[in-house]
Amino acid sequence: MKRISSIENYLLTGHILAMAFGLAGIILVLPNPSFQAKLAQFEWGTTIFGWSMAGGGVAYMLLAMAAVALYAYRTLGLWHWLSFMLPAISLSLASELLGTSTGFPFGHYRYLGGLGYKISGLVPFTIPLSWFYLGFSAYIIALTGLKRLEIKNWLRQLGAIICGSLCLTSWDFVLDPAMSQAPIAFWVWDQPGAFFGMPYQNFAGWMSTGILFMTIATLLWTMKPLTLPSNDLKLPLAIYLANFIFAAILSLAAGFYIPVLLGIVLGILPLMILYSMAANQPITSIETKTLVTTN
């Protein structure tokens, strides 16, 4: 398991570096023709920039997905890993396919290039992976933090589902305006809305999709005893924070300050509180009961 933990850290480092590389391309290179001209003087510069724009988005999401999948397997076991990942990926993909086909539940939008092969020509295969690794990271911190409270297990479940879905949606507050209006957009809204180009319906879609797959995962987790990683939550926290910072830098560079503020208030602050609650639990406090049992 120690070896798996080391691999997780390598994947996390690669994930963060890939995002930083992509940020440099989007913020520094694309808006500056003079900088592009300087890069063109070097063969390696053109090659690296071309790779960043063509495959950087795919790379950073694959690395994060692999890191979180290994973490979930190591800390929770095969059953709890797969019983979260499979509903998260399949249900988010279904929502995205429905959304890009009909406009429900997010509104009318479509994906452009830069995020990998599109399933059915509509949704990049990497998008459901991001739902999984961000959703899992938020949910596991929420569930573990709420274990500290002396409340019934079904209330902990409900709280974790709501908090996890809210943190997931808060990330989209920050990411969506920038990614849909960047110098090279990754998706576009055919139904522009009042929230920095996005319809408010989008957030209802995000929240409901997160609640749906987290609820199903919670029910599946009750089928086997669960030990929560109270003192081993650094990787999911790092994944969430790194992705939030990536989105925040893009939004701030585009002049979108309110989405970042909302994301901090509704996403970062609750997650940090829950992380602190989880980290301050006694090491001997181990969850061995199924989540449906009551106190």
N, C-alpha and C positions, 0 to 999 in steps of 0.2 A: 504493500500500500504506500510505503514511503516513496518508491519509485514512481508510482502513479502521481503522487503529489508533486514530485519534481517535474513531471511531464506537464501537469496542469500549469505550473508556474511558467514553463517555457512557452506554452500556448498563449497564456495570458500576456506575457511580454510581447510575443509576436502580434497579438491582437492590438495591443496599444500602439506598437510601432507602426503597424499598417494603417491605423486610424490617423496617427500623426502625419504619416506620409501623404495620405489622402487629403488631409486638411491643408498641408502645404501646397498641394497641387491646386485645390479649389480656391484658396484664399490668396496665395502669393503668385502663382504662375498664370492661371487663367485670366485674371483681370489685368495683367501687366504684359502687353505685347513686347515691351523692351526686354523684360526678363525672359520671355520665351525665345526671343532672338539670341540672347546670350547663351541659353541652354542649347540652342540649335547649332552653336559653334562646336559643341562637343558631341560625339556620337553617343557616348554613354548617357549624356543629359537627355537627349531626345528619346533614347530607349527607355530610360527609367520613367520619364514623364508619361510616355505612351503606355507603359505597363500600368502605371498608377491610375490613369484614367480608364483603362480598359478592364483591369482586373483587381484594382485595389479594394473596391467595395465587396467583391466576392470573397477575397482573401480574408479581410478582417472579420466577416461574419462566419466563415467556416472555422477560423481559429477560435472564436468565442464559443461557437456551438460545441466544438470538440472539448474545450476546456471545461465547460459547464457539464457536459455529458459525463466526462471522466470524474469530475467532482461529485456529481449526483450518484454515480455508481460506487465510488469509494466511500462516501459518507452514509448513504442510505441503503445501498444494495441494488441488485438488478431489478427487483419488482418495483420499488418505489421510483427508481429512475425512469424505467420504461412506461410506468403507469401515469407519469406526468408528461413525459416527452411526447408520447404518441398522441394523446388527446390534444396537447398544445399545438403540435404541428398539423395534425389532420383538420382540426376545427378552425384554426386560423387560416389555413389554406382554403377551406371551404368558404369562410367569410370573405376572403380576398377575391376568390373566383366569383362569388356572388356579387360582390361590390363592383368589380370591374366589368361585370356583365350587365347588371341591372341598376346599379346605384344604391342598392341596399346591402349592408346597413350603414355604409360610410358616406355615401354621396357619390356623384359621378366623377370618376377619376380614371387615369390610365398610366401604366408604367412605361417609361422610356428605356433606353439602354443603360448599361453600366453596372447592373446588379446580377448578371448571369442569365442562363437559359430560362425562358419563360414557359411555365407549365400551361398547356393549352393556348400558348401564344399570348397569355394575359398576365400572369403573375410570376416574377422571378423566383426560382426555387429557393433562393436565400431568404426571402421574406418570412416564410413560416419558421425558419430557423431562428430568426431574431425574436419572433414572438416567444419561442421556447426559452432561449437563454436569458432574455430580459424578464419574462414572466416568472420563470423558476427562481431567478435571483431575488426578485422582489418578494415572492411568496414564501420562500424558505426563511428569509430574514423575519418576515412578519409573523409566521407561524411560531418560530423559535422564540422571538421576543415576547409574544403574547403568552407563552408558556409560564412566564413569570407571574402573571396575574392569577389570583385565586378565583377563577371563574370556571363554569362548566365547560367541558371540552367542545360541545357544539357551538358555544359562543366564541371560543378560540378559533374554531374552524371558520365560522362566519366572519369574524374580524380579519383573519388572515386572507380570506378570499376578497373582501372589500378593500383592505389596505393594499394587497398585492396588485389588484386590478387598477386601483387609483394610481399607484406608483408607475405602473406600466403605461397608463394613459397620460400621466404627467410627462413622461419622457417624450411622448408624441406631441404634446403641446409645444415642445421646444424644437423637435426634429423636423416636423412636417413643414412649417413655414419656410425654413431654410432650404430643405432638400427639394422642395417643389419650385423654388424661385432662385436657386443658385445659378451661377454663370453657365453651368451645364446641369440642367434639372434632371432628376432621376424619376420623377413622376409629375404629372400635371393634373390640375383640377379643371374639368370641363364644366363644373358647377361651382364657380367661385363663391366663397362665403364671406361672412362678416369678420371672422377671426383671422386676420392677416392672410386672407385668401382662401381660408378653409371654412366649410360649413360646420356649424355646431353639431350637426348630425354625425360628423366624423367621430367626435369624442364619445357620443352615446354608443356608436358602433364599437369603438375600442373597449369601452368599459364593459359592455355586454358580452363581447367575445372573450375578454379576460375572465369575467365572472363564470362564463359557461365552462371553459376548459379547466379552470381551477376548481370549480365545484365537482366536475367529473373526476379529476385527479384526487381530490379529497376523499370522495366516496370509494375510489379504488384503493386508496392508502389504508382504509379501515379494514381491509381484508387480511392484512398482515401486521404484526407488531412493528412499531416505528421507534427508532432512536434518533432524536434530533441532534444535530451537530452544534450544540450551544457555544462551544469554544473554537469552532472551526468555520467561521463565516466570512473570512477575509476575502476569499475568491469571489463569491457572489456579490459582496459589497464593491469590490474593485471593478467587476464587470459593469455593474449598474452605474457607478460613478464615472468610469471611463467613457461609457456611451453617452451619459448625460453631458459631460464636459465637451465631448465631440460635438454634440448637437448645439450646446450653448454657444460655443465659439462660432459655429456657422451662423447661428441666429444673430448674435451680437455683431458679427462682421456685416450682416445684411441690415443692421439697424433695428432688429426686432428685440426690444428689451422686455416688453410685457410678458411674452410667452416664457422667457427665461425666469422672470420673477415668479410667475405662476408655478412653473415647474419646480422651483426651489421650495416654495411654500407647501405645495401639495405632494411633492415627490421626495425631494432630498431630505427635508426636515423630518417627516414622519419615518422615513427609512432609517435615518441616523438615530432617532429615538428608539426605534425597535431594535436596531443593532446593539445599542448600548444596553438595553434591557436584557437582550440575549447574552451578551458578553459578561454581564455582571451576575449571571446565575451561578450558583455553586457548581463546581465540577462534578460533584456527586449526584447532581440533579439530572436523572436520565429518564427519558420517556420510553416506557416499555409497553404501555397499554395501547390498545387501539383507540383511535380518535373518537369513536362513537360512544365510548364508555363515559359515564358521568361521575362527577366527584361525589 
